[in-house]
């Protein structure tokens, strides 16, 4: 089904756009890959305990996740390091941005509201030698 052309009128509950993942008959959206599996007991465990999958199935069903990581560099601040290379693959813990900040990390975090889980914040933000730095969670720089 194609999307509805601009300017065309439509009725209530009419589907305006669909993808191959949307089943028009059942009204369900599915995302993923259908696979055939065999269920058997393994060392006395049942199928309710766990599923074993091969490496090839695992590799063929992985997805890439884009996670926005940001930092606020206050005005009139000296930037010591800034990673700008698009497409660069970074390791977890690698410094992306480092800048001089007169106060400690706690005061910096209080002064700027971060919309990040506290677990993530502890692994990506750090401080040392009067500087604040943002570390990579691991991945590729896309923007």
C-alpha positions as CSV (number, residue, x, y, z in Angstrom):
1,X,0.0,0.0,0.0
2,X,1.3,3.4,-0.9
3,X,1.0,6.5,1.3
4,X,-2.0,8.8,0.7
5,X,-1.2,11.6,-1.8
6,X,-1.1,15.2,-0.7
7,X,-4.5,16.8,-0.8
8,X,-6.6,13.6,-1.1
9,X,-9.5,13.3,1.3
10,X,-9.8,10.3,3.7
11,X,-12.3,8.7,6.0
12,X,-12.3,8.0,9.7
13,X,-10.2,4.8,10.5
14,X,-8.8,4.6,7.0
15,X,-5.2,3.5,6.9
16,X,-3.1,6.4,5.4
17,X,0.3,4.6,5.3
18,X,1.6,1.1,5.8
19,X,4.8,-0.8,5.7
20,X,5.6,-4.5,5.1
21,X,5.7,-4.9,8.9
22,X,2.1,-3.8,9.3
23,X,-0.5,-6.6,8.8
24,X,-3.7,-5.0,7.5
25,X,-5.9,-8.0,8.2
26,X,-5.1,-8.3,11.9
27,X,-4.1,-4.7,12.5
28,X,-0.8,-5.7,14.1
29,X,2.7,-4.3,13.6
30,X,5.6,-6.7,13.7
31,X,9.2,-5.9,13.7
32,X,11.9,-8.6,13.6
33,X,12.6,-11.8,11.9
34,X,10.7,-15.1,11.9
35,X,12.8,-18.1,12.6
36,X,12.1,-21.8,13.0
37,X,13.3,-23.3,16.2
38,X,13.3,-26.7,17.8
39,X,12.3,-27.0,21.5
40,X,13.9,-29.8,23.4
41,X,15.0,-30.6,27.0
42,X,18.6,-29.8,27.6
43,X,20.3,-31.2,30.7
44,X,17.0,-31.6,32.4
45,X,15.8,-28.0,31.8
46,X,12.6,-27.2,29.9
47,X,11.9,-24.6,27.3
48,X,10.7,-22.2,30.0
49,X,14.2,-21.9,31.5
50,X,16.1,-20.6,28.4
51,X,16.6,-20.8,24.7
52,X,19.9,-21.6,23.0
53,X,20.6,-19.9,19.8
54,X,23.6,-20.1,17.4
55,X,26.1,-17.3,16.9
56,X,24.9,-17.0,13.2
57,X,21.3,-16.4,14.3
58,X,22.4,-14.0,17.0
59,X,24.5,-12.0,14.5
60,X,21.8,-11.9,11.8
61,X,19.2,-10.6,14.3
62,X,21.2,-7.8,15.9
63,X,20.1,-4.2,15.4
64,X,22.0,-0.9,15.6
65,X,20.9,1.5,18.2
66,X,21.6,5.2,18.0
67,X,21.9,6.8,21.4
68,X,22.2,10.6,21.7
69,X,25.0,11.6,24.0
70,X,25.3,15.3,24.7
71,X,27.3,17.6,27.0
72,X,26.8,21.3,27.7
73,X,30.0,23.4,27.3
74,X,29.5,26.7,29.1
75,X,30.3,29.9,27.2
76,X,33.8,31.3,27.5
77,X,35.2,27.8,28.3
78,X,38.5,26.5,27.0
79,X,37.9,23.2,25.2
80,X,40.9,20.9,25.7
81,X,39.8,18.0,23.4
82,X,36.9,17.5,20.9
83,X,36.4,14.5,18.8
84,X,34.9,15.6,15.4
85,X,35.6,12.8,13.0
86,X,32.3,11.5,11.7
87,X,32.2,7.7,11.2
88,X,34.9,7.1,13.8
89,X,34.4,4.0,15.8
90,X,35.1,4.7,19.5
91,X,35.8,2.3,22.4
92,X,33.9,2.6,25.7
93,X,35.6,5.1,27.9
94,X,37.3,7.0,25.1
95,X,37.2,10.8,25.7
96,X,34.9,12.7,23.2
97,X,34.9,16.2,24.8
98,X,37.0,17.6,27.5
99,X,36.8,21.2,28.7
100,X,38.0,23.4,31.7
101,X,35.5,23.9,34.4
102,X,36.2,25.8,37.6
103,X,33.8,23.8,39.8
104,X,33.4,20.1,40.5
105,X,31.4,17.6,38.5
106,X,28.5,17.6,41.0
107,X,28.0,21.4,40.7
108,X,28.3,21.1,36.9
109,X,25.6,18.4,36.9
110,X,23.3,20.5,39.1
111,X,23.8,23.6,37.0
112,X,22.8,21.7,33.8
113,X,19.8,19.4,33.6
114,X,20.7,16.1,32.0
115,X,18.1,13.8,30.5
116,X,20.2,10.7,31.0
117,X,19.8,7.6,33.2
118,X,22.0,7.9,36.4
119,X,23.9,4.7,35.5
120,X,24.7,6.1,32.0
121,X,25.7,9.4,33.5
122,X,28.3,7.9,35.8
123,X,29.9,6.0,33.0
124,X,30.1,8.8,30.4
125,X,30.7,12.0,32.5
126,X,33.9,12.4,34.6
127,X,36.2,15.1,36.0
128,X,39.8,15.6,36.8
129,X,42.4,18.4,36.8
130,X,39.8,21.2,36.8
131,X,38.2,19.7,33.7
132,X,34.9,17.9,32.8
133,X,35.0,15.2,30.2
134,X,32.4,13.2,28.3
135,X,33.4,9.6,27.6
136,X,32.1,7.4,24.8
137,X,29.7,4.6,25.7
138,X,31.3,2.8,22.8
139,X,30.1,3.0,19.2
140,X,30.3,5.2,16.1
141,X,30.1,8.9,15.8
142,X,27.2,9.7,13.4
143,X,26.6,13.4,13.9
